[in-house]
Amino acid sequence: GSRASVGSAGGKDRATLGFKYRQARDGGWLVSSVKPGGFAARSGLIKVGDALLEVDGTKCHFLGKPEHLRDLLLGHAGSECKVV
């Protein structure tokens, strides 16, 4: 399956969320690792094995390429990340 990291995409003003994800066999996306001390770890809300279901109203299932999910997760410069 596809694997990707949520982190800087080259722009200095894009923050990292501190986790990696992979595409599951069913087309969904799962958290595959959490960076110690990163945003995800500090929040205490994101764990390895968690499913990424939706970002800003866009369902993550069958997004296809990991870059599509990464762009959704990172958002635009200055955007906030809310974990629910």
C-alpha positions in Angstrom: 0.0 0.0 0.0 0.9 3.6 -0.2 2.7 5.3 2.6 3.3 9.0 3.4 4.4 11.4 6.1 2.5 14.4 7.1 5.1 17.1 7.3 6.5 20.0 5.4 5.9 19.9 1.6 8.7 22.2 0.9 7.2 25.5 2.1 8.7 27.0 5.3 5.3 28.0 6.6 3.7 24.6 6.4 3.7 22.9 9.8 4.1 19.2 10.5 1.4 17.2 12.2 3.9 14.6 13.4 2.5 11.3 12.0 2.9 8.9 9.1 0.0 7.1 7.4 -0.5 4.2 5.0 -3.3 3.1 2.7 -5.2 0.1 3.9 -6.3 -2.7 1.6 -9.9 -1.4 1.7 -8.7 2.0 0.4 -8.9 3.8 3.7 -6.0 5.4 5.5 -4.4 4.4 8.8 -1.9 6.1 11.1 1.3 4.0 10.8 3.5 5.9 13.2 3.5 8.9 15.5 6.6 11.1 15.9 7.6 11.4 19.6 7.2 15.0 20.7 5.3 16.0 17.6 1.8 17.6 17.4 0.0 14.2 17.2 1.9 12.8 20.2 1.5 16.0 22.3 -2.3 16.0 21.6 -2.6 12.4 22.9 -5.5 11.9 20.5 -3.8 10.3 17.5 -2.6 6.7 17.9 -1.0 4.1 15.6 -3.8 2.2 13.9 -6.3 5.1 13.9 -8.3 5.5 10.8 -8.3 8.9 9.0 -11.9 9.3 8.0 -12.5 12.9 7.1 -10.7 16.2 6.7 -12.7 19.5 6.4 -15.7 17.6 5.3 -13.9 15.6 2.6 -14.0 11.8 3.2 -10.5 10.3 3.1 -11.5 6.9 1.8 -10.4 6.2 -1.8 -8.5 9.5 -2.1 -6.1 7.6 -4.2 -2.6 9.1 -3.9 -1.0 9.9 -0.5 -0.2 13.4 -1.8 -4.0 14.1 -1.9 -4.4 13.2 1.7 -1.3 15.1 2.7 -2.5 18.3 1.0 -5.8 18.0 2.8 -4.2 17.4 6.2 -1.7 20.2 5.9 -4.2 22.7 4.6 -3.0 26.2 3.7 -0.4 28.3 5.6 -1.8 29.4 8.9 -4.7 26.9 9.0 -5.5 25.1 12.2 -5.8 21.3 12.8 -8.6 20.1 15.0 -8.6 16.4 16.1 -12.0 14.9 17.0 
